[in-house]
Amino acid sequence: MTVGELIEKLKGMDSERVVILSSDSEGNGYAVLDYVTDDYVYELGDIAYPVGTPDVDPDDTLEGTPAVVLFP
């Protein structure tokens, strides 16, 4: 899902509702959304800082797709 698709899904919803994250597709756990960032890239089921990010160990970076990450 892209940011644009998410925005379209959220349009018209009550802006006072709390946002909950499910730990998996079966609903085995839930947490309140706490933090959103676009500092990461995604690649093969993993997230990391983009290659070339200042002050980040190169071993902690990926050449992935820019991503928005939602943290509980």
C-alpha positions in Angstrom: 0.0 0.0 0.0 1.2 3.5 -0.8 0.8 6.7 1.3 -1.7 7.9 -1.3 -3.8 4.7 -1.0 -3.7 5.0 2.8 -4.8 8.6 2.7 -7.7 7.6 0.5 -8.8 4.9 2.9 -8.6 7.3 5.9 -10.5 10.1 4.2 -14.0 10.5 5.8 -13.1 8.5 8.9 -13.6 10.1 12.3 -10.3 12.0 13.0 -10.6 11.4 16.7 -10.4 7.6 16.5 -7.3 5.9 17.9 -5.1 4.1 15.4 -4.3 0.5 16.4 -1.7 -1.7 14.8 -2.2 -5.5 14.6 0.9 -7.6 15.3 0.0 -9.9 12.4 -2.8 -10.7 9.9 -4.5 -13.1 12.3 -4.9 -10.5 15.1 -2.7 -12.2 17.7 -1.8 -8.8 19.3 -2.5 -5.1 19.1 -0.8 -1.9 20.0 -1.6 1.8 19.7 0.2 3.7 16.9 2.9 5.8 18.6 5.3 7.0 15.9 5.5 7.5 12.1 8.7 8.1 10.2 9.9 8.1 6.6 13.6 7.7 7.5 13.8 4.1 6.3 13.9 2.0 3.2 12.4 -1.5 2.8 14.0 -4.6 1.2 13.0 -8.2 1.4 11.1 -8.1 4.7 13.6 -5.8 6.4 13.9 -2.0 7.1 17.0 0.0 7.5 18.4 3.5 6.9 19.2 4.2 3.2 22.8 3.6 2.1 24.8 6.8 2.6 22.9 8.1 5.6 25.3 10.2 7.7 26.4 8.9 11.1 25.0 5.4 10.4 27.1 2.3 10.2 27.1 1.0 6.6 26.1 -2.4 8.0 22.9 -0.9 9.2 21.8 0.4 5.8 20.0 -1.0 2.7 19.5 -0.1 -1.0 15.8 -0.5 -0.6 12.6 1.2 -1.5 11.7 4.4 0.4 9.1 3.6 3.0 6.9 5.1 5.7 7.1 3.0 8.9 4.5 3.0 11.6 5.7 2.0 15.1 3.6 1.0 18.1 
